[in-house]
Amino acid sequence: MDRRIFRDLCILIAVIVIAAIGARILAKGETLEDYASKNSSTAFASSETIESEKDIPPKVSEHVQNDNTAPETKPEETPPSSNDRTVYAEGFYYEPISDDVFKRIAGISYPTDCTVPLTDLKYVVLQYIDFEGNTQNGEMICGSSIAQDVVEIFYELYESGYQIQSIKLIDEFGGDDTASMLANNTSCFNYRVVEGTTRLSNHARGVAIDLNPFYNPYITYNNDGSVNISPEGSEAYADRSVAFPYKIDENDLAYKLFKEHGFSWGGNWNSVKDYQHFEKK
């Protein structure tokens, strides 16, 4: 080996050794490994922080809504609790007027000027035998004071096979009493006046029921001896001396049941005859 190269190599090695000894002295005898073992939290803080931040999603303000988010919807209406429902028999019960039922009657049988509190009314569910002999589910709204009478009476009618063509809320006929009678629909509550007057009907308080009205018409007598029969087309059933199906008279089961429950019958009135009508004041 060339003497000059050998000399330079020796000088380089000496410089490295001297630098290592100097670094050891400045570090007070600690190696990098010794330093790391004494300061582990500091030595690894950077990498742990980066990893944890990577796992946490960026926080989004709870007040900011994405443009694609569906608009908030109104919670479903809460029906009356089972504790508010009075069950007389299977398929026969009554309960307070729910929000859903009120939506169906608001502005129709229950107009904006109605003075009857909703708490004075009950929604009634019952069953009946239609004119074809089939069991149907019916509904009506009545005054709270007669709700128990209604389920008891209509349960007895159902058990006896008494036929009723239809029991629907009069709101399905736009609150039109004449339309309901023409359809031979049995109904109760309707905030309206007595036909031909400005006086509120007892239907307005939900304490009067019209049963099979087409076959049991409403008859008024005029001073000139003429009569008005409602609904139109039911004239054949105004003569109560004639026997025909669905006729209500004092031998009829419905008449007997309503009378037992303290109702009066419009067929016994003098100035008018309302053969379909039962009411309890």
C-alpha positions, 0 to 999 in steps of 0.5 A, spaced: 500 500 500 502 507 498 505 510 504 501 516 503 494 513 502 496 509 509 497 515 512 491 518 510 487 512 512 490 513 519 488 520 520 481 519 518 480 513 523 483 517 528 478 523 527 472 518 527 475 515 534 476 522 537 469 525 535 466 519 538 469 519 544 467 527 544 460 525 543 460 520 549 463 525 553 457 531 551 452 526 552 454 524 559 455 517 557 448 515 554 447 512 548 441 513 543 438 507 546 439 509 553 436 516 551 430 512 548 428 507 554 428 513 559 424 518 554 419 513 551 413 517 551 416 523 548 420 519 543 413 515 540 408 521 541 409 523 534 407 517 531 401 515 536 398 522 535 398 521 527 395 514 528 389 516 533 388 522 528 387 518 522 382 513 526 377 519 528 373 522 523 373 529 522 367 533 527 361 535 523 357 541 526 350 538 528 347 544 526 349 543 518 345 539 514 347 536 508 343 538 502 341 531 500 338 530 507 331 528 507 327 534 510 325 532 517 318 529 518 312 530 523 312 524 528 306 519 527 300 521 531 299 517 537 293 513 537 289 513 544 292 508 549 289 502 550 288 504 557 283 509 554 279 504 550 273 501 553 272 494 550 265 491 551 266 485 547 270 483 541 269 488 535 265 493 540 269 498 543 269 506 544 275 511 545 277 518 545 277 522 538 284 521 536 288 525 532 287 521 526 279 521 527 279 528 528 283 529 521 277 525 518 271 529 521 274 536 521 271 541 517 265 536 515 261 533 521 266 537 526 266 544 523 270 550 525 264 553 529 262 547 533 261 548 540 262 541 542 268 539 546 272 533 543 272 530 550 264 530 549 265 525 544 267 518 543 269 514 537 265 507 536 267 501 533 262 495 532 260 490 528 253 489 524 250 484 519 249 487 512 243 486 508 247 480 504 247 477 511 255 478 512 258 481 518 261 488 517 265 493 521 262 499 522 264 506 526 260 512 528 262 518 533 257 519 539 256 523 545 260 520 551 254 520 555 251 514 550 257 511 548 256 505 553 249 504 551 251 504 543 256 498 544 251 494 548 245 496 543 249 494 537 252 488 540 245 485 541 243 487 534 249 483 531 248 477 536 240 477 534 242 477 526 239 484 525 240 487 519 243 494 517 245 496 511 251 501 512 254 504 519 259 509 516 261 516 519 257 521 515 263 525 513 264 519 508 258 523 505 261 530 506 256 531 512 250 531 508 245 528 512 240 527 505 246 523 502 247 519 508 239 517 508 239 516 501 245 511 502 241 508 508 247 509 512 246 509 520 250 514 523 250 519 529 254 525 530 253 531 525 254 538 528 248 540 524 241 544 525 234 540 524 232 540 517 228 546 515 230 550 522 235 554 525 235 549 531 241 545 533 239 537 532 241 532 537 245 529 532 250 535 533 251 533 541 252 526 538 246 523 542 241 521 536 242 515 532 238 514 525 238 507 523 236 504 516 233 511 514 231 510 507 226 505 510 224 509 516 223 516 513 223 523 516 216 526 515 213 533 516 206 535 515 204 542 512 198 546 514 195 545 507 195 538 509 201 536 504 207 532 507 214 532 506 218 525 506 225 525 506 229 522 503 226 523 496 224 516 494 222 513 500 215 515 500 213 507 499 215 507 506 211 512 509 205 508 510 207 505 517 200 500 516 204 496 511 209 491 513 216 491 509 223 489 511 227 493 515 221 497 518 222 500 525 216 500 529 214 498 537 215 490 535 222 491 532 228 489 536 232 495 535 226 499 538 225 495 544 233 495 545 233 503 545 227 504 549 230 499 554 236 504 554 232 510 556 232 513 548 226 516 545 223 514 538 221 519 533 216 515 531 212 517 537 212 524 536 206 528 534 208 534 530 213 530 525 214 523 524 222 521 524 221 513 524 229 512 523 231 516 529 232 515 537 235 520 542 237 520 549 237 527 552 
